[in-house]
Amino acid sequence: MVCEDTYSNKSWCVVGQNLYMLKECNQMEHEMCSYLEWIFHMKAAELEAFMERVRKEYGKDFQTCPHK
């Protein structure tokens, strides 16, 4: 079973009993994404091409997850 709940960095600070400040959690998240070479910025044309592939695969109403 996959748990798809997400938590904000602020929530992680609370769960971690304030071991790290929010600024530090944000910095660690940024560093982790950089190490994983995740790219979050894309050109509008790239996003539109991706959205078109999703529409083609899942139909016009792809807001809901097909796995649920």
mmJSON file of the N, C-alpha and C atoms, coordinates in Angstrom:
{"data_MODEL":{"atom_site":{
"group_PDB":["ATOM","ATOM","ATOM","ATOM","ATOM","ATOM","ATOM","ATOM","ATOM","ATOM","ATOM","ATOM","ATOM","ATOM","ATOM","ATOM","ATOM","ATOM","ATOM","ATOM","ATOM","ATOM","ATOM","ATOM","ATOM","ATOM","ATOM","ATOM","ATOM","ATOM","ATOM","ATOM","ATOM","ATOM","ATOM","ATOM","ATOM","ATOM","ATOM","ATOM","ATOM","ATOM","ATOM","ATOM","ATOM","ATOM","ATOM","ATOM","ATOM","ATOM","ATOM","ATOM","ATOM","ATOM","ATOM","ATOM","ATOM","ATOM","ATOM","ATOM","ATOM","ATOM","ATOM","ATOM","ATOM","ATOM","ATOM","ATOM","ATOM","ATOM","ATOM","ATOM","ATOM","ATOM","ATOM","ATOM","ATOM","ATOM","ATOM","ATOM","ATOM","ATOM","ATOM","ATOM","ATOM","ATOM","ATOM","ATOM","ATOM","ATOM","ATOM","ATOM","ATOM","ATOM","ATOM","ATOM","ATOM","ATOM","ATOM","ATOM","ATOM","ATOM","ATOM","ATOM","ATOM","ATOM","ATOM","ATOM","ATOM","ATOM","ATOM","ATOM","ATOM","ATOM","ATOM","ATOM","ATOM","ATOM","ATOM","ATOM","ATOM","ATOM","ATOM","ATOM","ATOM","ATOM","ATOM","ATOM","ATOM","ATOM","ATOM","ATOM","ATOM","ATOM","ATOM","ATOM","ATOM","ATOM","ATOM","ATOM","ATOM","ATOM","ATOM","ATOM","ATOM","ATOM","ATOM","ATOM","ATOM","ATOM","ATOM","ATOM","ATOM","ATOM","ATOM","ATOM","ATOM","ATOM","ATOM","ATOM","ATOM","ATOM","ATOM","ATOM","ATOM","ATOM","ATOM","ATOM","ATOM","ATOM","ATOM","ATOM","ATOM","ATOM","ATOM","ATOM","ATOM","ATOM","ATOM","ATOM","ATOM","ATOM","ATOM","ATOM","ATOM","ATOM","ATOM","ATOM","ATOM","ATOM","ATOM","ATOM","ATOM","ATOM","ATOM","ATOM","ATOM","ATOM","ATOM","ATOM","ATOM","ATOM","ATOM","ATOM"],
"id":[1,2,3,4,5,6,7,8,9,10,11,12,13,14,15,16,17,18,19,20,21,22,23,24,25,26,27,28,29,30,31,32,33,34,35,36,37,38,39,40,41,42,43,44,45,46,47,48,49,50,51,52,53,54,55,56,57,58,59,60,61,62,63,64,65,66,67,68,69,70,71,72,73,74,75,76,77,78,79,80,81,82,83,84,85,86,87,88,89,90,91,92,93,94,95,96,97,98,99,100,101,102,103,104,105,106,107,108,109,110,111,112,113,114,115,116,117,118,119,120,121,122,123,124,125,126,127,128,129,130,131,132,133,134,135,136,137,138,139,140,141,142,143,144,145,146,147,148,149,150,151,152,153,154,155,156,157,158,159,160,161,162,163,164,165,166,167,168,169,170,171,172,173,174,175,176,177,178,179,180,181,182,183,184,185,186,187,188,189,190,191,192,193,194,195,196,197,198,199,200,201,202,203,204],
"type_symbol":["N","C","C","N","C","C","N","C","C","N","C","C","N","C","C","N","C","C","N","C","C","N","C","C","N","C","C","N","C","C","N","C","C","N","C","C","N","C","C","N","C","C","N","C","C","N","C","C","N","C","C","N","C","C","N","C","C","N","C","C","N","C","C","N","C","C","N","C","C","N","C","C","N","C","C","N","C","C","N","C","C","N","C","C","N","C","C","N","C","C","N","C","C","N","C","C","N","C","C","N","C","C","N","C","C","N","C","C","N","C","C","N","C","C","N","C","C","N","C","C","N","C","C","N","C","C","N","C","C","N","C","C","N","C","C","N","C","C","N","C","C","N","C","C","N","C","C","N","C","C","N","C","C","N","C","C","N","C","C","N","C","C","N","C","C","N","C","C","N","C","C","N","C","C","N","C","C","N","C","C","N","C","C","N","C","C","N","C","C","N","C","C","N","C","C","N","C","C","N","C","C","N","C","C"],
"label_atom_id":["N","CA","C","N","CA","C","N","CA","C","N","CA","C","N","CA","C","N","CA","C","N","CA","C","N","CA","C","N","CA","C","N","CA","C","N","CA","C","N","CA","C","N","CA","C","N","CA","C","N","CA","C","N","CA","C","N","CA","C","N","CA","C","N","CA","C","N","CA","C","N","CA","C","N","CA","C","N","CA","C","N","CA","C","N","CA","C","N","CA","C","N","CA","C","N","CA","C","N","CA","C","N","CA","C","N","CA","C","N","CA","C","N","CA","C","N","CA","C","N","CA","C","N","CA","C","N","CA","C","N","CA","C","N","CA","C","N","CA","C","N","CA","C","N","CA","C","N","CA","C","N","CA","C","N","CA","C","N","CA","C","N","CA","C","N","CA","C","N","CA","C","N","CA","C","N","CA","C","N","CA","C","N","CA","C","N","CA","C","N","CA","C","N","CA","C","N","CA","C","N","CA","C","N","CA","C","N","CA","C","N","CA","C","N","CA","C","N","CA","C","N","CA","C","N","CA","C","N","CA","C","N","CA","C","N","CA","C"],
"label_alt_id":[null,null,null,null,null,null,null,null,null,null,null,null,null,null,null,null,null,null,null,null,null,null,null,null,null,null,null,null,null,null,null,null,null,null,null,null,null,null,null,null,null,null,null,null,null,null,null,null,null,null,null,null,null,null,null,null,null,null,null,null,null,null,null,null,null,null,null,null,null,null,null,null,null,null,null,null,null,null,null,null,null,null,null,null,null,null,null,null,null,null,null,null,null,null,null,null,null,null,null,null,null,null,null,null,null,null,null,null,null,null,null,null,null,null,null,null,null,null,null,null,null,null,null,null,null,null,null,null,null,null,null,null,null,null,null,null,null,null,null,null,null,null,null,null,null,null,null,null,null,null,null,null,null,null,null,null,null,null,null,null,null,null,null,null,null,null,null,null,null,null,null,null,null,null,null,null,null,null,null,null,null,null,null,null,null,null,null,null,null,null,null,null,null,null,null,null,null,null,null,null,null,null,null,null],
"label_comp_id":["MET","MET","MET","VAL","VAL","VAL","CYS","CYS","CYS","GLU","GLU","GLU","ASP","ASP","ASP","THR","THR","THR","TYR","TYR","TYR","SER","SER","SER","ASN","ASN","ASN","LYS","LYS","LYS","SER","SER","SER","TRP","TRP","TRP","CYS","CYS","CYS","VAL","VAL","VAL","VAL","VAL","VAL","GLY","GLY","GLY","GLN","GLN","GLN","ASN","ASN","ASN","LEU","LEU","LEU","TYR","TYR","TYR","MET","MET","MET","LEU","LEU","LEU","LYS","LYS","LYS","GLU","GLU","GLU","CYS","CYS","CYS","ASN","ASN","ASN","GLN","GLN","GLN","MET","MET","MET","GLU","GLU","GLU","HIS","HIS","HIS","GLU","GLU","GLU","MET","MET","MET","CYS","CYS","CYS","SER","SER","SER","TYR","TYR","TYR","LEU","LEU","LEU","GLU","GLU","GLU","TRP","TRP","TRP","ILE","ILE","ILE","PHE","PHE","PHE","HIS","HIS","HIS","MET","MET","MET","LYS","LYS","LYS","ALA","ALA","ALA","ALA","ALA","ALA","GLU","GLU","GLU","LEU","LEU","LEU","GLU","GLU","GLU","ALA","ALA","ALA","PHE","PHE","PHE","MET","MET","MET","GLU","GLU","GLU","ARG","ARG","ARG","VAL","VAL","VAL","ARG","ARG","ARG","LYS","LYS","LYS","GLU","GLU","GLU","TYR","TYR","TYR","GLY","GLY","GLY","LYS","LYS","LYS","ASP","ASP","ASP","PHE","PHE","PHE","GLN","GLN","GLN","THR","THR","THR","CYS","CYS","CYS","PRO","PRO","PRO","HIS","HIS","HIS","LYS","LYS","LYS"],
"label_asym_id":["A","A","A","A","A","A","A","A","A","A","A","A","A","A","A","A","A","A","A","A","A","A","A","A","A","A","A","A","A","A","A","A","A","A","A","A","A","A","A","A","A","A","A","A","A","A","A","A","A","A","A","A","A","A","A","A","A","A","A","A","A","A","A","A","A","A","A","A","A","A","A","A","A","A","A","A","A","A","A","A","A","A","A","A","A","A","A","A","A","A","A","A","A","A","A","A","A","A","A","A","A","A","A","A","A","A","A","A","A","A","A","A","A","A","A","A","A","A","A","A","A","A","A","A","A","A","A","A","A","A","A","A","A","A","A","A","A","A","A","A","A","A","A","A","A","A","A","A","A","A","A","A","A","A","A","A","A","A","A","A","A","A","A","A","A","A","A","A","A","A","A","A","A","A","A","A","A","A","A","A","A","A","A","A","A","A","A","A","A","A","A","A","A","A","A","A","A","A","A","A","A","A","A","A"],
"label_entity_id":["1","1","1","1","1","1","1","1","1","1","1","1","1","1","1","1","1","1","1","1","1","1","1","1","1","1","1","1","1","1","1","1","1","1","1","1","1","1","1","1","1","1","1","1","1","1","1","1","1","1","1","1","1","1","1","1","1","1","1","1","1","1","1","1","1","1","1","1","1","1","1","1","1","1","1","1","1","1","1","1","1","1","1","1","1","1","1","1","1","1","1","1","1","1","1","1","1","1","1","1","1","1","1","1","1","1","1","1","1","1","1","1","1","1","1","1","1","1","1","1","1","1","1","1","1","1","1","1","1","1","1","1","1","1","1","1","1","1","1","1","1","1","1","1","1","1","1","1","1","1","1","1","1","1","1","1","1","1","1","1","1","1","1","1","1","1","1","1","1","1","1","1","1","1","1","1","1","1","1","1","1","1","1","1","1","1","1","1","1","1","1","1","1","1","1","1","1","1","1","1","1","1","1","1"],
"label_seq_id":[1,1,1,2,2,2,3,3,3,4,4,4,5,5,5,6,6,6,7,7,7,8,8,8,9,9,9,10,10,10,11,11,11,12,12,12,13,13,13,14,14,14,15,15,15,16,16,16,17,17,17,18,18,18,19,19,19,20,20,20,21,21,21,22,22,22,23,23,23,24,24,24,25,25,25,26,26,26,27,27,27,28,28,28,29,29,29,30,30,30,31,31,31,32,32,32,33,33,33,34,34,34,35,35,35,36,36,36,37,37,37,38,38,38,39,39,39,40,40,40,41,41,41,42,42,42,43,43,43,44,44,44,45,45,45,46,46,46,47,47,47,48,48,48,49,49,49,50,50,50,51,51,51,52,52,52,53,53,53,54,54,54,55,55,55,56,56,56,57,57,57,58,58,58,59,59,59,60,60,60,61,61,61,62,62,62,63,63,63,64,64,64,65,65,65,66,66,66,67,67,67,68,68,68],
"pdbx_PDB_ins_code":[null,null,null,null,null,null,null,null,null,null,null,null,null,null,null,null,null,null,null,null,null,null,null,null,null,null,null,null,null,null,null,null,null,null,null,null,null,null,null,null,null,null,null,null,null,null,null,null,null,null,null,null,null,null,null,null,null,null,null,null,null,null,null,null,null,null,null,null,null,null,null,null,null,null,null,null,null,null,null,null,null,null,null,null,null,null,null,null,null,null,null,null,null,null,null,null,null,null,null,null,null,null,null,null,null,null,null,null,null,null,null,null,null,null,null,null,null,null,null,null,null,null,null,null,null,null,null,null,null,null,null,null,null,null,null,null,null,null,null,null,null,null,null,null,null,null,null,null,null,null,null,null,null,null,null,null,null,null,null,null,null,null,null,null,null,null,null,null,null,null,null,null,null,null,null,null,null,null,null,null,null,null,null,null,null,null,null,null,null,null,null,null,null,null,null,null,null,null,null,null,null,null,null,null],
"Cartn_x":[0.845,0.0,0.893,0.536,1.297,0.559,1.263,0.679,1.01,-0.019,0.202,-0.032,-0.068,-0.214,1.054,0.895,2.062,2.064,3.225,3.38,4.206,3.853,4.628,5.927,6.877,8.118,7.846,6.862,6.485,6.002,5.224,4.761,5.923,6.896,8.054,8.839,8.872,9.545,8.852,7.527,6.763,6.978,6.872,7.066,8.469,9.432,10.819,11.108,10.053,10.156,11.081,10.953,11.71,13.22,13.682,15.111,15.742,14.97,15.42,14.418,14.919,14.042,13.499,12.393,11.776,12.767,13.545,14.538,15.513,15.905,16.835,16.161,14.901,14.167,14.039,13.736,13.642,14.972,16.052,17.385,17.73,17.416,17.707,16.897,15.634,14.807,15.403,15.822,16.433,17.688,18.522,19.756,19.461,18.471,18.128,17.667,16.807,16.31,17.454,18.391,19.557,20.415,20.655,21.446,20.783,19.449,18.707,18.555,19.046,18.981,17.548,16.644,15.257,15.159,14.446,14.269,12.812,12.609,11.256,10.831,11.749,11.43,11.385,10.345,10.258,9.619,9.86,9.287,7.808,7.044,5.6,5.293,6.072,5.844,6.069,7.059,7.314,6.154,5.65,4.514,3.286,3.023,1.856,1.975,3.171,3.374,3.12,3.571,3.327,1.834,1.165,-0.276,-1.043,-0.621,-1.282,-1.118,0.073,0.287,-0.611,-0.758,-1.622,-3.077,-3.516,-4.893,-5.149,-4.156,-4.296,-4.396,-3.61,-3.581,-4.809,-5.224,-6.267,-7.563,-7.611,-8.812,-8.797,-9.831,-9.894,-9.967,-10.665,-10.887,-9.841,-8.612,-7.523,-7.201,-8.084,-7.807,-7.751,-8.536,-8.538,-7.511,-6.938,-5.921,-6.57,-6.066,-6.676,-6.506,-5.623,-5.362,-6.313,-7.128,-8.031,-9.393],
"Cartn_y":[-1.173,0.0,1.24,2.208,3.442,4.547,5.227,6.353,7.621,8.326,9.509,10.802,10.74,11.963,12.786,14.08,14.955,15.881,16.302,17.198,18.4,19.532,20.739,20.691,21.487,21.564,22.069,22.945,23.433,22.273,21.357,20.178,19.28,19.14,18.32,18.916,20.217,20.865,20.506,20.493,20.138,18.674,17.802,16.366,16.093,16.839,16.685,17.396,17.821,18.478,19.698,20.428,21.671,21.48,20.286,20.04,20.951,21.219,22.117,23.25,24.421,25.55,25.387,26.055,25.952,26.312,27.35,27.763,26.624,25.883,24.764,23.616,23.339,22.284,22.638,23.899,24.34,24.173,24.527,24.399,22.93,22.054,20.63,20.052,20.482,20.017,20.468,21.704,22.255,21.458,21.18,20.425,19.002,18.353,16.991,16.94,17.868,17.906,18.155,18.975,19.251,17.996,17.279,16.049,15.005,14.961,14.003,14.474,15.683,16.284,16.415,16.735,16.988,18.389,18.517,19.799,20.233,21.389,21.861,22.995,23.511,24.61,24.059,24.433,24.01,25.117,25.053,26.029,25.72,26.737,26.58,25.512,25.475,24.487,23.065,22.874,21.549,21.121,22.05,21.743,21.395,22.146,21.877,20.521,20.16,18.847,17.73,17.917,16.933,16.814,17.963,17.954,17.26,17.468,16.819,15.301,14.832,13.385,12.826,13.562,13.114,13.065,14.106,14.126,12.936,12.651,11.544,10.216,10.069,8.819,8.653,9.74,9.64,10.35,11.026,11.741,13.171,13.906,15.331,15.558,14.666,14.84,14.065,14.516,13.787,14.35,15.154,15.732,14.656,13.613,12.56,11.503,10.915,9.896,8.621,8.023,6.816,5.591,5.676,4.534,4.466,5.473,5.49,4.987],
"Cartn_z":[0.0,0.0,0.0,-0.786,-0.891,-0.149,0.716,1.444,0.672,0.221,-0.595,0.168,1.495,2.279,2.149,2.094,2.03,3.236,3.616,4.759,4.344,4.866,4.592,5.396,4.999,5.769,7.175,7.321,8.653,9.523,8.922,9.667,10.067,9.181,9.509,10.678,10.757,11.887,13.194,13.181,14.382,14.743,13.733,13.961,14.501,13.995,14.44,15.749,16.437,17.746,17.685,16.582,16.377,16.44,16.041,15.962,14.906,13.824,12.764,12.613,12.281,11.987,10.569,10.273,8.952,7.845,8.057,7.051,6.761,7.801,7.61,6.854,7.167,6.446,4.972,4.693,3.299,2.584,3.251,2.65,2.4,3.349,3.167,2.009,1.894,0.785,-0.549,-0.603,-1.818,-2.177,-1.2,-1.435,-1.904,-1.268,-1.649,-3.103,-3.486,-4.864,-5.844,-5.446,-6.293,-6.449,-5.342,-5.403,-6.296,-6.268,-7.081,-8.525,-8.786,-10.12,-10.617,-9.692,-10.062,-10.64,-11.721,-12.391,-12.225,-11.613,-11.345,-12.266,-13.022,-13.935,-15.35,-16.061,-17.454,-18.278,-19.542,-20.462,-20.658,-20.997,-21.194,-22.243,-23.298,-24.357,-23.851,-22.98,-22.401,-21.516,-20.719,-19.852,-20.675,-21.707,-22.556,-23.239,-23.702,-24.324,-23.314,-22.078,-21.022,-20.747,-20.609,-20.325,-21.452,-22.679,-23.817,-23.742,-23.362,-23.203,-22.099,-21.008,-19.907,-20.371,-21.084,-21.594,-22.529,-23.363,-24.311,-23.555,-22.511,-21.73,-20.835,-20.157,-19.141,-19.501,-20.634,-21.029,-20.527,-20.881,-20.532,-19.028,-18.315,-16.876,-16.084,-16.141,-15.486,-14.111,-13.514,-12.204,-11.114,-11.252,-10.236,-10.596,-9.582,-9.765,-10.283,-11.362,-11.908,-11.019,-10.024,-9.149,-7.97,-7.789,-6.616,-6.974],
"occupancy":[1.0,1.0,1.0,1.0,1.0,1.0,1.0,1.0,1.0,1.0,1.0,1.0,1.0,1.0,1.0,1.0,1.0,1.0,1.0,1.0,1.0,1.0,1.0,1.0,1.0,1.0,1.0,1.0,1.0,1.0,1.0,1.0,1.0,1.0,1.0,1.0,1.0,1.0,1.0,1.0,1.0,1.0,1.0,1.0,1.0,1.0,1.0,1.0,1.0,1.0,1.0,1.0,1.0,1.0,1.0,1.0,1.0,1.0,1.0,1.0,1.0,1.0,1.0,1.0,1.0,1.0,1.0,1.0,1.0,1.0,1.0,1.0,1.0,1.0,1.0,1.0,1.0,1.0,1.0,1.0,1.0,1.0,1.0,1.0,1.0,1.0,1.0,1.0,1.0,1.0,1.0,1.0,1.0,1.0,1.0,1.0,1.0,1.0,1.0,1.0,1.0,1.0,1.0,1.0,1.0,1.0,1.0,1.0,1.0,1.0,1.0,1.0,1.0,1.0,1.0,1.0,1.0,1.0,1.0,1.0,1.0,1.0,1.0,1.0,1.0,1.0,1.0,1.0,1.0,1.0,1.0,1.0,1.0,1.0,1.0,1.0,1.0,1.0,1.0,1.0,1.0,1.0,1.0,1.0,1.0,1.0,1.0,1.0,1.0,1.0,1.0,1.0,1.0,1.0,1.0,1.0,1.0,1.0,1.0,1.0,1.0,1.0,1.0,1.0,1.0,1.0,1.0,1.0,1.0,1.0,1.0,1.0,1.0,1.0,1.0,1.0,1.0,1.0,1.0,1.0,1.0,1.0,1.0,1.0,1.0,1.0,1.0,1.0,1.0,1.0,1.0,1.0,1.0,1.0,1.0,1.0,1.0,1.0,1.0,1.0,1.0,1.0,1.0,1.0],
"B_iso_or_equiv":[0.0,0.0,0.0,0.0,0.0,0.0,0.0,0.0,0.0,0.0,0.0,0.0,0.0,0.0,0.0,0.0,0.0,0.0,0.0,0.0,0.0,0.0,0.0,0.0,0.0,0.0,0.0,0.0,0.0,0.0,0.0,0.0,0.0,0.0,0.0,0.0,0.0,0.0,0.0,0.0,0.0,0.0,0.0,0.0,0.0,0.0,0.0,0.0,0.0,0.0,0.0,0.0,0.0,0.0,0.0,0.0,0.0,0.0,0.0,0.0,0.0,0.0,0.0,0.0,0.0,0.0,0.0,0.0,0.0,0.0,0.0,0.0,0.0,0.0,0.0,0.0,0.0,0.0,0.0,0.0,0.0,0.0,0.0,0.0,0.0,0.0,0.0,0.0,0.0,0.0,0.0,0.0,0.0,0.0,0.0,0.0,0.0,0.0,0.0,0.0,0.0,0.0,0.0,0.0,0.0,0.0,0.0,0.0,0.0,0.0,0.0,0.0,0.0,0.0,0.0,0.0,0.0,0.0,0.0,0.0,0.0,0.0,0.0,0.0,0.0,0.0,0.0,0.0,0.0,0.0,0.0,0.0,0.0,0.0,0.0,0.0,0.0,0.0,0.0,0.0,0.0,0.0,0.0,0.0,0.0,0.0,0.0,0.0,0.0,0.0,0.0,0.0,0.0,0.0,0.0,0.0,0.0,0.0,0.0,0.0,0.0,0.0,0.0,0.0,0.0,0.0,0.0,0.0,0.0,0.0,0.0,0.0,0.0,0.0,0.0,0.0,0.0,0.0,0.0,0.0,0.0,0.0,0.0,0.0,0.0,0.0,0.0,0.0,0.0,0.0,0.0,0.0,0.0,0.0,0.0,0.0,0.0,0.0,0.0,0.0,0.0,0.0,0.0,0.0],
"pdbx_formal_charge":[null,null,null,null,null,null,null,null,null,null,null,null,null,null,null,null,null,null,null,null,null,null,null,null,null,null,null,null,null,null,null,null,null,null,null,null,null,null,null,null,null,null,null,null,null,null,null,null,null,null,null,null,null,null,null,null,null,null,null,null,null,null,null,null,null,null,null,null,null,null,null,null,null,null,null,null,null,null,null,null,null,null,null,null,null,null,null,null,null,null,null,null,null,null,null,null,null,null,null,null,null,null,null,null,null,null,null,null,null,null,null,null,null,null,null,null,null,null,null,null,null,null,null,null,null,null,null,null,null,null,null,null,null,null,null,null,null,null,null,null,null,null,null,null,null,null,null,null,null,null,null,null,null,null,null,null,null,null,null,null,null,null,null,null,null,null,null,null,null,null,null,null,null,null,null,null,null,null,null,null,null,null,null,null,null,null,null,null,null,null,null,null,null,null,null,null,null,null,null,null,null,null,null,null],
"auth_seq_id":[1,1,1,2,2,2,3,3,3,4,4,4,5,5,5,6,6,6,7,7,7,8,8,8,9,9,9,10,10,10,11,11,11,12,12,12,13,13,13,14,14,14,15,15,15,16,16,16,17,17,17,18,18,18,19,19,19,20,20,20,21,21,21,22,22,22,23,23,23,24,24,24,25,25,25,26,26,26,27,27,27,28,28,28,29,29,29,30,30,30,31,31,31,32,32,32,33,33,33,34,34,34,35,35,35,36,36,36,37,37,37,38,38,38,39,39,39,40,40,40,41,41,41,42,42,42,43,43,43,44,44,44,45,45,45,46,46,46,47,47,47,48,48,48,49,49,49,50,50,50,51,51,51,52,52,52,53,53,53,54,54,54,55,55,55,56,56,56,57,57,57,58,58,58,59,59,59,60,60,60,61,61,61,62,62,62,63,63,63,64,64,64,65,65,65,66,66,66,67,67,67,68,68,68],
"auth_comp_id":["MET","MET","MET","VAL","VAL","VAL","CYS","CYS","CYS","GLU","GLU","GLU","ASP","ASP","ASP","THR","THR","THR","TYR","TYR","TYR","SER","SER","SER","ASN","ASN","ASN","LYS","LYS","LYS","SER","SER","SER","TRP","TRP","TRP","CYS","CYS","CYS","VAL","VAL","VAL","VAL","VAL","VAL","GLY","GLY","GLY","GLN","GLN","GLN","ASN","ASN","ASN","LEU","LEU","LEU","TYR","TYR","TYR","MET","MET","MET","LEU","LEU","LEU","LYS","LYS","LYS","GLU","GLU","GLU","CYS","CYS","CYS","ASN","ASN","ASN","GLN","GLN","GLN","MET","MET","MET","GLU","GLU","GLU","HIS","HIS","HIS","GLU","GLU","GLU","MET","MET","MET","CYS","CYS","CYS","SER","SER","SER","TYR","TYR","TYR","LEU","LEU","LEU","GLU","GLU","GLU","TRP","TRP","TRP","ILE","ILE","ILE","PHE","PHE","PHE","HIS","HIS","HIS","MET","MET","MET","LYS","LYS","LYS","ALA","ALA","ALA","ALA","ALA","ALA","GLU","GLU","GLU","LEU","LEU","LEU","GLU","GLU","GLU","ALA","ALA","ALA","PHE","PHE","PHE","MET","MET","MET","GLU","GLU","GLU","ARG","ARG","ARG","VAL","VAL","VAL","ARG","ARG","ARG","LYS","LYS","LYS","GLU","GLU","GLU","TYR","TYR","TYR","GLY","GLY","GLY","LYS","LYS","LYS","ASP","ASP","ASP","PHE","PHE","PHE","GLN","GLN","GLN","THR","THR","THR","CYS","CYS","CYS","PRO","PRO","PRO","HIS","HIS","HIS","LYS","LYS","LYS"],
"auth_asym_id":["A","A","A","A","A","A","A","A","A","A","A","A","A","A","A","A","A","A","A","A","A","A","A","A","A","A","A","A","A","A","A","A","A","A","A","A","A","A","A","A","A","A","A","A","A","A","A","A","A","A","A","A","A","A","A","A","A","A","A","A","A","A","A","A","A","A","A","A","A","A","A","A","A","A","A","A","A","A","A","A","A","A","A","A","A","A","A","A","A","A","A","A","A","A","A","A","A","A","A","A","A","A","A","A","A","A","A","A","A","A","A","A","A","A","A","A","A","A","A","A","A","A","A","A","A","A","A","A","A","A","A","A","A","A","A","A","A","A","A","A","A","A","A","A","A","A","A","A","A","A","A","A","A","A","A","A","A","A","A","A","A","A","A","A","A","A","A","A","A","A","A","A","A","A","A","A","A","A","A","A","A","A","A","A","A","A","A","A","A","A","A","A","A","A","A","A","A","A","A","A","A","A","A","A"],
"auth_atom_id":["N","CA","C","N","CA","C","N","CA","C","N","CA","C","N","CA","C","N","CA","C","N","CA","C","N","CA","C","N","CA","C","N","CA","C","N","CA","C","N","CA","C","N","CA","C","N","CA","C","N","CA","C","N","CA","C","N","CA","C","N","CA","C","N","CA","C","N","CA","C","N","CA","C","N","CA","C","N","CA","C","N","CA","C","N","CA","C","N","CA","C","N","CA","C","N","CA","C","N","CA","C","N","CA","C","N","CA","C","N","CA","C","N","CA","C","N","CA","C","N","CA","C","N","CA","C","N","CA","C","N","CA","C","N","CA","C","N","CA","C","N","CA","C","N","CA","C","N","CA","C","N","CA","C","N","CA","C","N","CA","C","N","CA","C","N","CA","C","N","CA","C","N","CA","C","N","CA","C","N","CA","C","N","CA","C","N","CA","C","N","CA","C","N","CA","C","N","CA","C","N","CA","C","N","CA","C","N","CA","C","N","CA","C","N","CA","C","N","CA","C","N","CA","C","N","CA","C","N","CA","C","N","CA","C","N","CA","C"],
"pdbx_PDB_model_num":[1,1,1,1,1,1,1,1,1,1,1,1,1,1,1,1,1,1,1,1,1,1,1,1,1,1,1,1,1,1,1,1,1,1,1,1,1,1,1,1,1,1,1,1,1,1,1,1,1,1,1,1,1,1,1,1,1,1,1,1,1,1,1,1,1,1,1,1,1,1,1,1,1,1,1,1,1,1,1,1,1,1,1,1,1,1,1,1,1,1,1,1,1,1,1,1,1,1,1,1,1,1,1,1,1,1,1,1,1,1,1,1,1,1,1,1,1,1,1,1,1,1,1,1,1,1,1,1,1,1,1,1,1,1,1,1,1,1,1,1,1,1,1,1,1,1,1,1,1,1,1,1,1,1,1,1,1,1,1,1,1,1,1,1,1,1,1,1,1,1,1,1,1,1,1,1,1,1,1,1,1,1,1,1,1,1,1,1,1,1,1,1,1,1,1,1,1,1,1,1,1,1,1,1]
}}}
